[in-house]
Each structure stands twice: as structure tokens, then as C-alpha cells.
Amino acid sequence: MRAFQSGVVLSSLVIALVATAQPKKAPAPAGKGSAAGSAAAGSGSGTAMPAAGSAAPAPAPAPDLAAVRPEEMPTAVRMRRLEQKTQALKERAWQLKARVEMLKEQTLGGGVGAQAMILHNDQMGSSFRITKLIYSLDGTQVFARSDETGDSMYKSKNYDIFSGPIAPGNHSLQVVATYRGHGYGVFEYLRKFNFTARGTATFTTGEGKISKVECKGFEKGGAATPMEKRPAIECKVSEVQPEKPAEPTKSTTPGPTPLPPPAAGSAAPSASGSGK
């Protein structure tokens, strides 16, 4: 029994000596520990936190696109500008092609002096905005204009479609107009819909005559008519007399006054220079 107690005492002494031999770590100050922890967290995250009270940087001003060179513009902007220029060149090419075809037809057909004037008037209400207008004369496209955004074409109510010589005879005209719905508030959903209106006209042009075709886009029906059935195109054909050249003005300068005839029985005046 005494031996067992002696062993327990010796074990307790050894454990106490080992514990006293190990160095004790001093606790870190609260301020320094928290600062070090926050610094470590900041360095670990890889992002620098702005100091409290520092002013936010001012936003950079928007660049002036007019001063930016084309090669420095974003790809989307350059593509949009190229698309607009291409559309304008296509429209010009279509008009020149139509003029060449008309002159060719006139030359081969032997017609002289026949002309046509084609006009378009947009009378659609505020619920519709025109986005595309195409005219074809005898199967040849003579006018084409488009506005995918729907923010510019609707401002022009009158369009000069065609004016020039054509071959005498019968002709046919086809019109296709595309509209986009427009509305505010509860009617804003109309902007998601496109509507198409088509119209045709036939006319005959004679030698020395001018045929005038006036087409208009308008809304038919009433409030109960569905939106897709309202856009319509109507054409009216008339004949215009060509302007006559101005007649030359007559001279109003007074001429010499004629002498009155001699009275009966009076002697004729003697010739000057006669001797006795």
C-alpha cells in the first residue's frame, strides 16, 4: 500500500516539473490583435478597402463620338454606322437602277414625252409609326426606305417617290408599308407588334402626258376594328397637263406715224431741186 502511494506521489511530481519547464506565451494586446487580424483579412482578400471619409472618384465624362476616329470606336457603333451608310447607298442605287430601266424601256418602246409623278402621304394616327416603305413600278423597285427604330420616318408625312420619264402605255404600281405599334402606359405593349399594309394602282400614260399617282396610308374602320386590320393604302390616279413654254412677248415700242393721204384736188408737191 505504501509502495502504491509512493508511486502516485512520484508521478505527480514529474507532471508538475514538466509543466513548469514549458515557457508560457504572453497574450497579444486586444488592439494589436484586431488590427493584425483585419490586416491579414485585407491582405488575404486581395482588395484594398477605401479609408473612411474619403470622397468617391468622379465619373469619367462621356467621349465625343464626333472626335473619335472610326478605328477607335466600339465594334457595335462602327457596325451601326456602316449599316446606315449601306442602306443609303442601296436606296440611291435602287433609284438610279429604276431610272435606267425606265429610260431603256422608253428607248426600246419608241415612246417620247410620257412622264409619271408618284407621291406618298402618311396619314396614320399616333398608334402607328411607319418603319419601312417600298414602291415598285412594273416590277422594278423605285423607292425603298426603312427605319428599324421607328423614330424618324414617321416625322415625314410626304414622300416624293418617283418623278421622271416612262414608256407610254399601261403601268402597274405596288406599295408595301410596314408600321410598328406605338403607345404609352397601359398601351405600351403595342410596340411589340408590326403591321403591314399593301396597295396597288394601274394607270395608262399617253404621248406627251403626265400621270400623277397619289397614294396615302390611313386607318380604316373604327374603334371596334382590330389593330392588324386598320392600316390601309389607297391610291388616286390623275392626269396633269405639261407646262406650255411661255410665249414671246410682243414689242410695244411705237413705230413711225404714217402720213395722212393727200386731199382730193390738191396739187402734188414739186420735187426739190427743179429749175425754171
C-alpha positions in Angstrom: 0.0 0.0 0.0 2.8 2.3 0.9 4.6 1.5 -2.4 1.5 2.4 -4.4 1.1 5.7 -2.6 4.8 6.5 -3.2 4.4 5.8 -7.0 1.4 8.2 -7.2 3.4 10.9 -5.4 6.4 10.5 -7.8 4.1 10.6 -10.8 2.5 13.9 -9.6 6.0 15.4 -9.1 7.1 14.5 -12.6 4.0 16.0 -14.2 4.4 19.2 -12.2 8.1 19.5 -13.2 7.3 19.1 -16.9 4.5 21.7 -16.7 6.8 24.3 -15.1 9.6 23.7 -17.6 7.4 24.7 -20.7 7.5 28.6 -21.5 4.3 30.5 -21.2 3.1 32.6 -24.2 2.2 36.2 -23.5 -1.3 37.1 -24.6 -1.4 39.6 -27.5 -3.0 43.1 -26.8 -6.6 43.4 -27.9 -5.9 46.4 -30.2 -2.9 44.9 -31.9 -4.6 41.6 -32.4 -7.7 43.0 -34.0 -5.6 45.3 -36.3 -3.4 42.4 -37.3 -6.4 40.3 -37.9 -8.1 42.9 -40.1 -4.8 43.5 -41.9 -4.5 39.8 -42.5 -8.1 39.6 -43.7 -7.5 42.5 -46.1 -4.3 41.1 -47.5 -6.0 37.7 -47.9 -9.0 39.2 -49.8 -6.7 41.0 -52.3 -8.8 44.2 -52.4 -7.9 47.5 -50.7 -10.7 49.0 -48.7 -11.1 52.8 -49.0 -10.4 54.8 -46.0 -13.4 56.1 -44.1 -14.4 59.6 -45.2 -12.5 59.6 -48.5 -14.5 61.0 -51.5 -15.6 58.7 -54.3 -13.9 59.3 -57.6 -15.9 61.4 -60.1 -17.3 59.5 -63.1 -15.4 59.9 -66.4 -17.1 62.2 -68.9 -18.7 60.6 -71.9 -16.5 60.6 -75.0 -17.4 62.8 -78.0 -18.2 60.3 -80.8 -17.6 63.0 -83.4 -14.0 63.4 -82.3 -13.3 59.7 -82.1 -11.6 58.0 -85.1 -13.6 55.2 -86.7 -10.9 52.6 -85.8 -11.2 53.5 -82.1 -14.9 53.2 -81.9 -16.6 50.2 -80.4 -17.4 47.4 -82.9 -21.2 47.8 -82.3 -21.1 51.6 -83.1 -19.0 51.0 -86.2 -21.3 48.3 -87.5 -24.3 50.5 -86.9 -22.8 53.4 -88.9 -21.8 51.1 -91.7 -25.3 49.7 -91.8 -26.8 53.2 -92.2 -24.4 54.1 -94.9 -25.0 50.9 -96.8 -28.8 51.4 -96.6 -28.4 54.9 -98.0 -26.2 53.7 -100.9 -28.8 50.9 -101.6 -31.6 53.4 -101.8 -29.6 55.6 -104.2 -28.7 52.6 -106.3 -32.3 51.4 -106.5 -33.4 54.9 -107.7 -30.7 55.0 -110.3 -31.5 51.5 -111.5 -35.2 52.4 -111.8 -34.3 55.5 -113.8 -32.1 53.5 -116.1 -34.8 50.8 -116.6 -37.4 53.5 -117.4 -35.1 55.2 -120.0 -34.3 51.8 -121.5 -37.9 50.9 -121.8 -38.7 54.3 -123.3 -35.9 54.0 -125.9 -36.8 50.5 -126.9 -40.6 51.2 -127.0 -40.2 54.3 -129.1 -42.2 56.4 -126.7 -41.4 60.1 -126.4 -42.7 62.6 -123.8 -44.6 60.3 -121.3 -43.9 61.0 -117.7 -45.1 59.9 -114.2 -45.2 61.5 -110.8 -45.7 59.3 -107.7 -46.3 60.8 -104.2 -47.0 59.2 -100.8 -48.8 60.8 -97.9 -48.7 59.2 -94.5 -52.0 59.9 -92.6 -51.7 57.2 -89.9 -52.7 58.0 -86.3 -50.4 58.2 -83.3 -50.9 54.5 -82.6 -48.8 53.6 -85.6 -45.3 54.6 -86.7 -44.0 53.8 -90.2 -40.8 51.8 -90.3 -40.5 50.7 -93.9 -41.9 51.9 -97.3 -41.3 50.2 -100.6 -42.6 51.2 -104.1 -42.3 49.1 -107.2 -43.3 50.2 -110.7 -43.8 47.5 -113.3 -41.9 45.1 -111.1 -38.9 47.4 -110.6 -38.2 48.8 -107.2 -38.2 52.6 -107.5 -38.2 53.6 -103.8 -37.2 51.9 -100.5 -36.6 53.4 -97.1 -36.5 51.8 -93.7 -36.2 52.9 -90.1 -35.9 50.0 -87.7 -36.0 52.2 -84.6 -39.2 53.9 -85.7 -38.0 57.3 -84.5 -37.5 59.3 -87.8 -39.7 58.2 -90.7 -43.0 59.0 -89.0 -42.0 62.6 -88.8 -42.1 63.0 -92.6 -45.7 62.9 -93.8 -44.9 63.4 -97.5 -42.5 61.4 -99.7 -41.5 62.1 -103.3 -41.4 58.5 -104.7 -40.7 59.0 -108.4 -40.7 61.7 -111.0 -39.4 61.1 -114.5 -40.0 59.7 -118.0 -41.7 56.4 -118.6 -42.8 54.5 -121.7 -46.3 55.3 -122.9 -48.8 52.6 -122.2 -50.2 50.6 -119.2 -48.3 50.5 -115.9 -48.9 48.9 -112.5 -47.7 50.2 -109.1 -47.3 48.2 -105.9 -46.9 49.7 -102.4 -45.9 47.9 -99.2 -45.8 49.9 -95.9 -44.8 48.4 -92.6 -45.9 50.0 -89.3 -45.0 49.5 -85.6 -47.4 49.9 -82.8 -46.9 52.9 -80.5 -48.4 53.7 -77.1 -47.7 54.7 -73.5 -48.8 53.4 -70.2 -51.2 50.5 -70.5 -50.9 50.7 -74.3 -47.1 50.3 -74.3 -47.5 46.7 -75.3 -48.3 47.9 -78.9 -44.6 48.5 -79.5 -44.1 44.7 -79.7 -46.3 44.4 -82.8 -45.7 45.1 -86.5 -48.4 45.7 -89.1 -48.2 45.6 -92.9 -50.4 47.5 -95.4 -50.4 46.8 -99.2 -51.8 48.8 -102.1 -51.8 48.7 -105.9 -52.7 51.0 -108.7 -52.8 50.8 -112.5 -52.7 53.7 -114.9 -52.2 54.5 -118.6 -49.8 57.2 -119.8 -50.0 58.6 -123.4 -47.7 60.6 -125.6 -47.0 64.0 -124.1 -49.0 63.2 -121.0 -48.1 63.2 -117.3 -49.7 60.7 -115.0 -49.8 61.7 -111.3 -50.3 58.9 -108.7 -51.0 60.0 -105.1 -51.1 57.2 -102.5 -51.9 57.6 -98.8 -51.6 55.4 -95.8 -54.5 55.7 -93.4 -56.5 53.9 -90.7 -59.7 52.3 -91.9 -62.6 51.2 -89.7 -63.3 52.4 -86.2 -62.5 51.7 -82.5 -64.0 48.2 -82.8 -61.7 47.3 -85.8 -58.8 45.1 -84.8 -55.4 46.8 -84.9 -54.0 44.5 -87.6 -56.9 45.4 -90.0 -56.6 49.2 -89.6 -53.6 50.1 -91.7 -54.6 50.6 -95.4 -53.2 52.2 -98.5 -55.3 54.0 -101.2 -54.0 55.4 -104.5 -55.6 58.0 -106.8 -54.5 58.5 -110.4 -54.9 61.7 -112.3 -53.6 63.3 -115.4 -51.5 66.5 -115.4 -51.1 68.7 -118.4 -47.5 69.5 -119.1 -46.5 73.1 -118.7 -46.5 75.1 -122.0 -43.5 77.2 -122.8 -44.0 80.9 -122.3 -45.0 82.8 -125.4 -42.6 85.5 -126.6 -43.7 88.9 -125.5 -44.7 91.4 -128.3 -42.8 94.6 -128.7 -44.7 97.6 -127.5 -42.3 100.2 -129.0 -44.3 102.7 -131.1 -43.3 102.8 -134.8 -43.3 105.9 -137.2 -46.6 107.6 -137.6 -47.9 107.2 -141.2 -48.7 110.4 -143.1 -52.3 111.1 -143.9 -53.3 110.6 -147.5 -53.4 113.9 -149.6 -56.7 115.6 -150.0 -58.6 115.3 -153.4 -57.8 118.1 -155.9 -54.7 119.3 -154.2 -51.5 119.7 -156.2 -48.8 117.3 -155.7 -45.7 118.9 -154.1 -43.0 119.8 -156.5 -39.8 117.9 -156.3 -37.0 119.8 -154.7 -34.2 120.9 -157.0 -36.3 121.5 -160.1 -35.3 124.7 -162.0 -37.4 127.2 -164.0 
